[in-house]
Amino acid sequence: MMASIILNGILFGILLSFFFGPAFFILIDTSINKGFKKALFLDIGILLSDILYLIAAYLFAEKINLYLNNYPYIKYIAGFAFIVLGVIYVVKKQNHRPTAQLNITYKETNSRKALVGLIAKGIGLNAINPGVLLYWIAACTYATKTLEITDTKLFYYFMTTLLTIFSVDLVKIYFASKLQSKLNLKTLNNLKKILGIGLIAFGLFMCLKGFNAAG
């Protein structure tokens, strides 16, 4: 039984790892432009936010769903934020290769303030995205109603899910960081535009969901 729970947690974690939300796009961009370590701390923030959302989803799922349905403007605000961020990615050009950033001092790269800031940014990326909360509500419902997992087994299931997501993210940002020395400026700018378009599309989708909910 425990082996089945862990296997289901791994499979569900892999599935969630390929959710192409705003955090995914920004995580890849950070890895390419600022390196593996900074992307790692950003991902730690995303993981912490996922844990907080998961706890909230488990304890307050019904109330949260009701609140989001009654106040669709929350989705407008989040969608607009992602659209603005996407436009910045599309419009702002990169004028140097990311390897040029490696000349900064060790102290600047590893300062506690900078690393804590990246963790906070990771938490913030999920905090303004109600979609993350909704998929954790769906995950809780799936685990408790469909798989009928309860008590401590539920803890092991979601611990496995979160560790799988984090592990897959590490693989993604590791390989993305290896692209630093292989991409020219034109390719980097085109990649940023693609990431920006992805963020804009996600923002528009959220606004549309808010509009449908309001209607």
Accessible surface in RSA format (square Angstrom, percent):
REM  Atomic radii and reference values for relative SASA: ProtOr
REM  Chains: A
REM  Algorithm: Lee & Richards
REM  Probe-radius: 1.40
REM  Slices: 20
REM RES _ NUM      All-atoms   Total-Side   Main-Chain    Non-polar    All polar
REM                ABS   REL    ABS   REL    ABS   REL    ABS   REL    ABS   REL
RES MET A   1   140.08  72.5  92.56  61.3  47.53 113.2  72.13  61.3  67.95  90.0
RES MET A   2    77.58  40.2  73.09  48.4   4.49  10.7  71.85  61.1   5.74   7.6
RES ALA A   3    79.23  72.8  66.00 101.9  13.22  30.1  72.19 101.7   7.04  18.6
RES SER A   4    56.57  47.8  49.68  66.3   6.89  15.9  29.34  62.5  27.23  38.2
RES ILE A   5     3.40   1.9   3.38   2.5   0.01   0.0   3.40   2.4   0.00   0.0
RES ILE A   6    70.36  40.0  70.36  52.4   0.00   0.0  70.36  50.7   0.00   0.0
RES LEU A   7   101.63  56.6 100.20  71.7   1.43   3.6 101.36  71.2   0.27   0.7
RES ASN A   8    42.72  29.5  40.55  39.2   2.17   5.2   1.20   2.9  41.52  40.1
RES GLY A   9     0.00   0.0   0.00   N/A   0.00   0.0   0.00   0.0   0.00   0.0
RES ILE A  10    65.92  37.5  65.92  49.1   0.00   0.0  65.92  47.5   0.00   0.0
RES LEU A  11   101.34  56.4  95.52  68.3   5.82  14.6  95.83  67.3   5.51  14.8
RES PHE A  12    31.79  15.9  28.38  17.6   3.42   8.9  31.30  19.0   0.49   1.4
RES GLY A  13     0.00   0.0   0.00   N/A   0.00   0.0   0.00   0.0   0.00   0.0
RES ILE A  14    72.41  41.2  72.41  53.9   0.00   0.0  72.41  52.1   0.00   0.0
RES LEU A  15   121.41  67.6 110.09  78.8  11.33  28.5 116.11  81.5   5.30  14.3
RES LEU A  16    22.32  12.4  15.02  10.7   7.30  18.3  15.35  10.8   6.97  18.8
RES SER A  17     4.62   3.9   0.00   0.0   4.62  10.7   1.99   4.2   2.63   3.7
RES PHE A  18   101.21  50.6  90.63  56.1  10.57  27.5  90.78  55.0  10.42  29.8
RES PHE A  19    80.50  40.3  67.73  42.0  12.77  33.2  73.87  44.8   6.63  19.0
RES PHE A  20   113.59  56.8  98.74  61.2  14.85  38.7  98.90  60.0  14.69  42.0
RES GLY A  21     2.15   2.7   0.00   N/A   2.15   2.7   1.95   5.3   0.21   0.5
RES PRO A  22     2.38   1.7   2.38   2.2   0.00   0.0   2.38   2.0   0.00   0.0
RES ALA A  23    18.11  16.6  16.87  26.0   1.24   2.8  17.15  24.1   0.96   2.5
RES PHE A  24    36.72  18.4  31.19  19.3   5.53  14.4  34.77  21.1   1.96   5.6
RES PHE A  25    27.41  13.7  27.41  17.0   0.00   0.0  27.41  16.6   0.00   0.0
RES ILE A  26     2.11   1.2   2.11   1.6   0.00   0.0   2.11   1.5   0.00   0.0
RES LEU A  27     3.68   2.1   3.68   2.6   0.00   0.0   3.68   2.6   0.00   0.0
RES ILE A  28    26.74  15.2  26.74  19.9   0.00   0.0  26.74  19.3   0.00   0.0
RES ASP A  29    14.46  10.1  14.14  14.1   0.32   0.7   0.32   0.7  14.14  14.1
RES THR A  30     6.56   4.7   4.92   5.0   1.64   3.9   2.47   3.3   4.09   6.2
RES SER A  31     0.00   0.0   0.00   0.0   0.00   0.0   0.00   0.0   0.00   0.0
RES ILE A  32     1.74   1.0   1.74   1.3   0.00   0.0   1.74   1.3   0.00   0.0
RES ASN A  33    11.08   7.6  10.83  10.5   0.25   0.6   8.90  21.4   2.18   2.1
RES LYS A  34    98.71  48.2  81.58  50.1  17.12  40.8  41.95  37.8  56.75  60.5
RES GLY A  35    11.70  14.4   0.00   N/A  11.70  14.4  11.70  32.1   0.00   0.0
RES PHE A  36    72.62  36.3  67.78  42.0   4.84  12.6  67.78  41.1   4.84  13.8
RES LYS A  37    82.35  40.2  79.08  48.5   3.27   7.8  55.17  49.7  27.18  29.0
RES LYS A  38    36.02  17.6  35.97  22.1   0.05   0.1   6.43   5.8  29.59  31.5
RES ALA A  39     0.00   0.0   0.00   0.0   0.00   0.0   0.00   0.0   0.00   0.0
RES LEU A  40    42.55  23.7  42.55  30.4   0.00   0.0  42.55  29.9   0.00   0.0
RES PHE A  41    45.24  22.6  45.24  28.0   0.00   0.0  45.24  27.4   0.00   0.0
RES LEU A  42     0.09   0.1   0.09   0.1   0.00   0.0   0.09   0.1   0.00   0.0
RES ASP A  43     1.28   0.9   1.28   1.3   0.00   0.0   0.00   0.0   1.28   1.3
RES ILE A  44    47.59  27.1  47.59  35.5   0.00   0.0  47.59  34.3   0.00   0.0
RES GLY A  45     0.00   0.0   0.00   N/A   0.00   0.0   0.00   0.0   0.00   0.0
RES ILE A  46    14.05   8.0  14.05  10.5   0.00   0.0  14.05  10.1   0.00   0.0
RES LEU A  47    33.70  18.8  31.73  22.7   1.97   5.0  33.59  23.6   0.11   0.3
RES LEU A  48    73.55  41.0  72.75  52.0   0.79   2.0  72.75  51.1   0.79   2.1
RES SER A  49     5.04   4.3   4.04   5.4   1.00   2.3   0.48   1.0   4.56   6.4
RES ASP A  50     4.29   3.0   4.29   4.3   0.00   0.0   0.00   0.0   4.29   4.3
RES ILE A  51    60.82  34.6  60.82  45.3   0.00   0.0  60.82  43.8   0.00   0.0
RES LEU A  52   109.74  61.1 104.22  74.6   5.52  13.9 104.67  73.5   5.07  13.6
RES TYR A  53    36.87  17.2  36.83  21.0   0.04   0.1  27.08  20.3   9.79  12.1
RES LEU A  54    16.53   9.2  16.53  11.8   0.00   0.0  16.53  11.6   0.00   0.0
RES ILE A  55    89.48  50.9  86.27  64.3   3.22   7.8  89.48  64.4   0.00   0.0
RES ALA A  56    26.90  24.7  25.29  39.0   1.61   3.7  26.73  37.6   0.17   0.5
RES ALA A  57     0.18   0.2   0.00   0.0   0.18   0.4   0.00   0.0   0.18   0.5
RES TYR A  58   121.20  56.6 100.12  57.0  21.09  54.9  60.73  45.6  60.48  74.6
RES LEU A  59   106.19  59.1  77.22  55.2  28.97  72.8  79.54  55.9  26.65  71.7
RES PHE A  60   101.19  50.6  97.55  60.4   3.64   9.5 101.19  61.3   0.00   0.0
RES ALA A  61    27.65  25.4  25.15  38.8   2.50   5.7  25.15  35.4   2.50   6.6
RES GLU A  62   151.08  86.7 141.31 106.9   9.77  23.3  59.83 115.7  91.25  74.5
RES LYS A  63   151.99  74.2 145.80  89.5   6.19  14.7  94.93  85.4  57.07  60.8
RES ILE A  64    26.82  15.3  24.64  18.4   2.18   5.2  26.82  19.3   0.00   0.0
RES ASN A  65    54.55  37.6  54.34  52.5   0.21   0.5  15.07  36.3  39.47  38.2
RES LEU A  66   111.50  62.1 109.11  78.1   2.40   6.0 111.01  78.0   0.49   1.3
RES TYR A  67   109.51  51.1 106.46  60.6   3.05   7.9  77.85  58.5  31.66  39.0
RES LEU A  68    10.62   5.9  10.45   7.5   0.17   0.4  10.45   7.3   0.17   0.4
RES ASN A  69    90.79  62.6  78.90  76.2  11.90  28.6  19.23  46.3  71.57  69.2
RES ASN A  70    89.06  61.4  64.25  62.1  24.81  59.7  16.17  38.9  72.89  70.5
RES TYR A  71    94.24  44.0  93.63  53.3   0.61   1.6  45.64  34.3  48.60  59.9
RES PRO A  72    21.00  15.3  21.00  19.1   0.00   0.0  21.00  17.3   0.00   0.0
RES TYR A  73   107.38  50.1 107.26  61.0   0.12   0.3  80.36  60.4  27.02  33.3
RES ILE A  74    42.87  24.4  41.96  31.3   0.90   2.2  42.19  30.4   0.67   1.8
RES LYS A  75    18.76   9.2  18.76  11.5   0.00   0.0   5.81   5.2  12.94  13.8
RES TYR A  76    76.72  35.8  75.25  42.8   1.46   3.8  67.15  50.5   9.56  11.8
RES ILE A  77   113.04  64.3 107.97  80.4   5.07  12.2 112.13  80.7   0.92   2.5
RES ALA A  78     4.07   3.7   2.80   4.3   1.26   2.9   4.07   5.7   0.00   0.0
RES GLY A  79     0.00   0.0   0.00   N/A   0.00   0.0   0.00   0.0   0.00   0.0
RES PHE A  80   132.54  66.3 132.51  82.1   0.03   0.1 132.54  80.4   0.00   0.0
RES ALA A  81    38.09  35.0  27.34  42.2  10.76  24.5  32.88  46.3   5.22  13.8
RES PHE A  82     0.57   0.3   0.57   0.4   0.00   0.0   0.57   0.3   0.00   0.0
RES ILE A  83    34.10  19.4  34.10  25.4   0.00   0.0  34.10  24.6   0.00   0.0
RES VAL A  84    62.30  41.0  60.86  55.1   1.43   3.5  62.26  54.1   0.04   0.1
RES LEU A  85    52.57  29.3  51.31  36.7   1.26   3.2  52.30  36.7   0.27   0.7
RES GLY A  86     0.00   0.0   0.00   N/A   0.00   0.0   0.00   0.0   0.00   0.0
RES VAL A  87    66.65  43.9  66.63  60.3   0.02   0.1  66.65  57.9   0.00   0.0
RES ILE A  88    86.27  49.1  82.85  61.7   3.43   8.3  86.27  62.1   0.00   0.0
RES TYR A  89    23.34  10.9  21.37  12.2   1.97   5.1  14.27  10.7   9.07  11.2
RES VAL A  90    43.65  28.7  39.48  35.7   4.17  10.0  39.48  34.3   4.17  11.3
RES VAL A  91   107.02  70.4  89.84  81.3  17.18  41.4  94.80  82.4  12.22  33.1
RES LYS A  92   142.37  69.5 133.58  82.0   8.79  20.9  81.58  73.4  60.79  64.7
RES LYS A  93   138.77  67.7 124.79  76.6  13.98  33.3  67.82  61.0  70.95  75.6
RES GLN A  94    23.47  13.1  13.63  10.0   9.83  23.4  14.22  30.3   9.24   7.0
RES ASN A  95   125.71  86.7 100.71  97.3  25.00  60.2  29.31  70.5  96.40  93.2
RES HIS A  96    84.52  46.2  80.74  56.1   3.78   9.7  55.17  56.9  29.35  34.2
RES ARG A  97    83.44  35.0  80.33  41.0   3.10   7.4  44.69  61.1  38.75  23.5
RES PRO A  98     0.22   0.2   0.00   0.0   0.22   0.8   0.00   0.0   0.22   1.4
RES THR A  99    45.01  32.0  38.67  39.2   6.34  15.1  27.21  36.5  17.80  26.9
RES ALA A 100    50.00  46.0  33.68  52.0  16.32  37.1  39.95  56.3  10.04  26.6
RES GLN A 101    53.77  30.1  48.12  35.2   5.64  13.4  26.52  56.4  27.25  20.7
RES LEU A 102   114.24  63.6  88.78  63.5  25.46  64.0  91.71  64.4  22.53  60.6
RES ASN A 103   131.21  90.5  99.49  96.1  31.72  76.4  34.04  81.9  97.16  93.9
RES ILE A 104    79.07  45.0  62.29  46.4  16.78  40.4  67.80  48.8  11.27  30.6
RES THR A 105    79.64  56.6  71.95  72.9   7.69  18.3  77.30 103.8   2.34   3.5
RES TYR A 106   175.72  82.0 163.27  92.9  12.45  32.4 126.99  95.4  48.73  60.1
RES LYS A 107   167.91  81.9 161.17  98.9   6.74  16.0 109.01  98.1  58.90  62.7
RES GLU A 108    98.28  56.4  86.30  65.3  11.98  28.5  41.01  79.3  57.27  46.8
RES THR A 109    38.09  27.1  38.00  38.5   0.09   0.2  32.15  43.2   5.94   9.0
RES ASN A 110    33.36  23.0  18.36  17.7  15.00  36.1  10.97  26.4  22.39  21.6
RES SER A 111    37.16  31.4  29.20  39.0   7.96  18.3  30.64  65.2   6.52   9.1
RES ARG A 112   200.51  84.2 190.92  97.3   9.58  22.8  70.08  95.8 130.43  79.0
RES LYS A 113   181.44  88.5 169.43 104.0  12.01  28.6 117.83 106.1  63.61  67.8
RES ALA A 114    37.28  34.3  23.14  35.7  14.14  32.2  34.29  48.3   2.99   7.9
RES LEU A 115    19.62  10.9  19.62  14.0   0.00   0.0  19.62  13.8   0.00   0.0
RES VAL A 116    84.28  55.5  84.07  76.1   0.21   0.5  84.07  73.0   0.21   0.6
RES GLY A 117    37.17  45.8   0.00   N/A  37.17  45.8  30.89  84.8   6.29  14.1
RES LEU A 118    18.75  10.4  17.71  12.7   1.05   2.6  18.14  12.7   0.62   1.7
RES ILE A 119    36.90  21.0  36.90  27.5   0.00   0.0  36.90  26.6   0.00   0.0
RES ALA A 120    57.69  53.0  47.30  73.0  10.39  23.6  50.61  71.3   7.09  18.8
RES LYS A 121    90.35  44.1  79.10  48.5  11.25  26.8  59.35  53.4  31.01  33.0
RES GLY A 122     0.00   0.0   0.00   N/A   0.00   0.0   0.00   0.0   0.00   0.0
RES ILE A 123    54.43  31.0  54.43  40.5   0.00   0.0  54.43  39.2   0.00   0.0
RES GLY A 124    29.14  35.9   0.00   N/A  29.14  35.9  28.39  77.9   0.74   1.7
RES LEU A 125    14.16   7.9  10.48   7.5   3.67   9.2  11.13   7.8   3.03   8.2
RES ASN A 126     5.50   3.8   5.50   5.3   0.00   0.0   0.00   0.0   5.50   5.3
RES ALA A 127    59.25  54.5  36.86  56.9  22.39  50.9  39.06  55.0  20.19  53.5
RES ILE A 128    79.86  45.4  71.92  53.6   7.95  19.2  79.29  57.1   0.58   1.6
RES ASN A 129     2.98   2.1   2.98   2.9   0.00   0.0   0.00   0.0   2.98   2.9
RES PRO A 130    10.24   7.5   7.31   6.7   2.93  10.6  10.20   8.4   0.05   0.3
RES GLY A 131    21.93  27.0   0.00   N/A  21.93  27.0  18.15  49.8   3.77   8.5
RES VAL A 132     4.38   2.9   4.38   4.0   0.00   0.0   4.38   3.8   0.00   0.0
RES LEU A 133    18.55  10.3  18.55  13.3   0.00   0.0  18.55  13.0   0.00   0.0
RES LEU A 134    56.16  31.3  51.02  36.5   5.14  12.9  51.27  36.0   4.89  13.2
RES TYR A 135    43.33  20.2  38.93  22.2   4.40  11.5  27.89  21.0  15.45  19.0
RES TRP A 136     0.00   0.0   0.00   0.0   0.00   0.0   0.00   0.0   0.00   0.0
RES ILE A 137    11.30   6.4  11.27   8.4   0.03   0.1  11.27   8.1   0.03   0.1
RES ALA A 138    59.88  55.1  49.21  75.9  10.67  24.3  55.84  78.6   4.04  10.7
RES ALA A 139     0.56   0.5   0.00   0.0   0.56   1.3   0.39   0.6   0.16   0.4
RES CYS A 140     7.39   5.6   7.23   8.1   0.16   0.4   7.39  18.7   0.00   0.0
RES THR A 141    68.38  48.6  64.91  65.8   3.47   8.3  51.63  69.3  16.75  25.3
RES TYR A 142    84.32  39.4  81.26  46.2   3.06   8.0  54.53  41.0  29.79  36.7
RES ALA A 143     0.00   0.0   0.00   0.0   0.00   0.0   0.00   0.0   0.00   0.0
RES THR A 144    39.94  28.4  29.41  29.8  10.54  25.1  22.99  30.9  16.95  25.6
RES LYS A 145   153.52  74.9 134.59  82.6  18.93  45.1  80.38  72.3  73.14  77.9
RES THR A 146    93.49  66.5  65.99  66.9  27.51  65.6  48.75  65.5  44.74  67.6
RES LEU A 147    45.94  25.6  28.15  20.1  17.80  44.7  31.51  22.1  14.43  38.8
RES GLU A 148   130.04  74.7 114.03  86.3  16.01  38.1  29.48  57.0 100.56  82.1
RES ILE A 149     3.87   2.2   3.20   2.4   0.68   1.6   3.87   2.8   0.00   0.0
RES THR A 150    78.06  55.5  74.92  76.0   3.14   7.5  54.65  73.4  23.41  35.4
RES ASP A 151   119.32  83.6  93.10  92.7  26.22  62.0  37.48  88.2  81.84  81.6
RES THR A 152    96.02  68.3  92.86  94.1   3.16   7.5  72.45  97.3  23.57  35.6
RES LYS A 153    80.87  39.5  80.87  49.6   0.00   0.0  41.25  37.1  39.62  42.2
RES LEU A 154    12.69   7.1  12.64   9.0   0.05   0.1  12.65   8.9   0.04   0.1
RES PHE A 155   126.37  63.2 116.92  72.4   9.45  24.6 124.94  75.7   1.43   4.1
RES TYR A 156    89.41  41.7  89.41  50.9   0.00   0.0  41.27  31.0  48.14  59.3
RES TYR A 157     0.09   0.0   0.09   0.1   0.00   0.0   0.00   0.0   0.09   0.1
RES PHE A 158    13.40   6.7  13.40   8.3   0.00   0.0  13.40   8.1   0.00   0.0
RES MET A 159    76.84  39.8  72.03  47.7   4.82  11.5  51.96  44.2  24.88  33.0
RES THR A 160    17.48  12.4  15.47  15.7   2.02   4.8  10.53  14.1   6.96  10.5
RES THR A 161     0.00   0.0   0.00   0.0   0.00   0.0   0.00   0.0   0.00   0.0
RES LEU A 162    17.31   9.6  17.29  12.4   0.02   0.0  17.31  12.2   0.00   0.0
RES LEU A 163   102.41  57.0 101.76  72.8   0.64   1.6 102.28  71.8   0.13   0.3
RES THR A 164    17.14  12.2  12.51  12.7   4.63  11.0  11.42  15.3   5.72   8.7
RES ILE A 165    13.82   7.9  13.82  10.3   0.00   0.0  13.82   9.9   0.00   0.0
RES PHE A 166    37.86  18.9  37.09  23.0   0.77   2.0  37.86  23.0   0.00   0.0
RES SER A 167    58.69  49.6  56.45  75.3   2.24   5.2  30.55  65.1  28.14  39.4
RES VAL A 168    28.57  18.8  27.36  24.8   1.21   2.9  28.48  24.7   0.09   0.3
RES ASP A 169    11.64   8.2  11.64  11.6   0.00   0.0   0.00   0.0  11.64  11.6
RES LEU A 170    51.76  28.8  50.80  36.3   0.95   2.4  51.08  35.9   0.68   1.8
RES VAL A 171    83.99  55.3  80.93  73.3   3.06   7.4  83.99  73.0   0.00   0.0
RES LYS A 172    31.92  15.6  23.68  14.5   8.24  19.6  25.26  22.7   6.66   7.1
RES ILE A 173     0.00   0.0   0.00   0.0   0.00   0.0   0.00   0.0   0.00   0.0
RES TYR A 174    98.73  46.1  98.73  56.2   0.00   0.0  64.03  48.1  34.70  42.8
RES PHE A 175   128.07  64.1 124.25  77.0   3.82   9.9 124.64  75.6   3.43   9.8
RES ALA A 176     6.87   6.3   3.75   5.8   3.12   7.1   6.07   8.6   0.80   2.1
RES SER A 177    14.64  12.4   8.61  11.5   6.03  13.9   5.31  11.3   9.33  13.1
RES LYS A 178   106.15  51.8 100.96  61.9   5.20  12.4  50.73  45.7  55.42  59.0
RES LEU A 179    70.10  39.0  70.10  50.2   0.00   0.0  70.10  49.2   0.00   0.0
RES GLN A 180    19.90  11.1  19.90  14.5   0.00   0.0   4.26   9.1  15.64  11.9
RES SER A 181    71.17  60.1  52.18  69.6  18.99  43.7  34.73  74.0  36.44  51.1
RES LYS A 182   152.88  74.6 118.15  72.5  34.74  82.7  94.07  84.7  58.82  62.7
RES LEU A 183    24.18  13.5  23.36  16.7   0.81   2.0  24.18  17.0   0.00   0.0
RES ASN A 184    84.76  58.5  82.10  79.3   2.67   6.4  31.49  75.8  53.28  51.5
RES LEU A 185    64.64  36.0  61.91  44.3   2.73   6.9  61.91  43.5   2.73   7.4
RES LYS A 186   157.59  76.9 149.18  91.5   8.41  20.0  98.04  88.2  59.54  63.4
RES THR A 187    56.42  40.1  54.81  55.6   1.61   3.8  36.20  48.6  20.22  30.6
RES LEU A 188     1.02   0.6   0.84   0.6   0.18   0.4   0.84   0.6   0.18   0.5
RES ASN A 189    23.80  16.4  22.57  21.8   1.23   3.0   9.61  23.1  14.19  13.7
RES ASN A 190    66.89  46.1  65.64  63.4   1.25   3.0  19.58  47.1  47.31  45.7
RES LEU A 191    45.02  25.1  43.62  31.2   1.40   3.5  44.65  31.4   0.37   1.0
RES LYS A 192    28.01  13.7  28.01  17.2   0.00   0.0  10.38   9.3  17.63  18.8
RES LYS A 193    80.12  39.1  80.12  49.2   0.00   0.0  33.52  30.2  46.60  49.6
RES ILE A 194   110.27  62.8 107.83  80.3   2.44   5.9 108.35  78.0   1.92   5.2
RES LEU A 195     8.82   4.9   8.82   6.3   0.00   0.0   8.82   6.2   0.00   0.0
RES GLY A 196     0.00   0.0   0.00   N/A   0.00   0.0   0.00   0.0   0.00   0.0
RES ILE A 197   105.10  59.8 104.91  78.2   0.19   0.5 104.95  75.6   0.15   0.4
RES GLY A 198    15.52  19.1   0.00   N/A  15.52  19.1  12.88  35.3   2.64   5.9
RES LEU A 199     0.00   0.0   0.00   0.0   0.00   0.0   0.00   0.0   0.00   0.0
RES ILE A 200    39.44  22.4  39.44  29.4   0.00   0.0  39.44  28.4   0.00   0.0
RES ALA A 201    54.32  49.9  46.49  71.8   7.83  17.8  49.92  70.3   4.40  11.7
RES PHE A 202    28.88  14.4  24.43  15.1   4.45  11.6  28.44  17.2   0.45   1.3
RES GLY A 203     0.00   0.0   0.00   N/A   0.00   0.0   0.00   0.0   0.00   0.0
RES LEU A 204   102.84  57.3  98.11  70.2   4.73  11.9  98.67  69.3   4.16  11.2
RES PHE A 205   112.38  56.2 107.81  66.8   4.57  11.9 111.01  67.3   1.37   3.9
RES MET A 206    10.77   5.6   9.99   6.6   0.78   1.9  10.77   9.2   0.00   0.0
RES CYS A 207    29.23  22.1  28.17  31.4   1.07   2.5  16.82  42.6  12.41  13.4
RES LEU A 208   100.31  55.9  96.46  69.0   3.85   9.7  99.79  70.1   0.52   1.4
RES LYS A 209    95.01  46.3  92.30  56.6   2.71   6.4  35.98  32.4  59.03  62.9
RES GLY A 210     0.00   0.0   0.00   N/A   0.00   0.0   0.00   0.0   0.00   0.0
RES PHE A 211   131.05  65.6 130.58  80.9   0.47   1.2 130.58  79.2   0.47   1.3
RES ASN A 212    93.05  64.2  71.88  69.5  21.17  51.0  28.76  69.2  64.29  62.1
RES ALA A 213    44.70  41.1   9.34  14.4  35.36  80.4  21.95  30.9  22.75  60.3
RES ALA A 214    64.19  59.0  27.34  42.2  36.85  83.8  33.28  46.9  30.91  81.9
RES GLY A 215    97.60 120.4   0.00   N/A  97.60 120.4  50.45 138.5  47.14 105.6
END  Absolute sums over single chains surface
CHAIN  1 A    11901.1      10591.6       1309.4       8619.5       3281.6
END  Absolute sums over all chains
TOTAL         11901.1      10591.6       1309.4       8619.5       3281.6
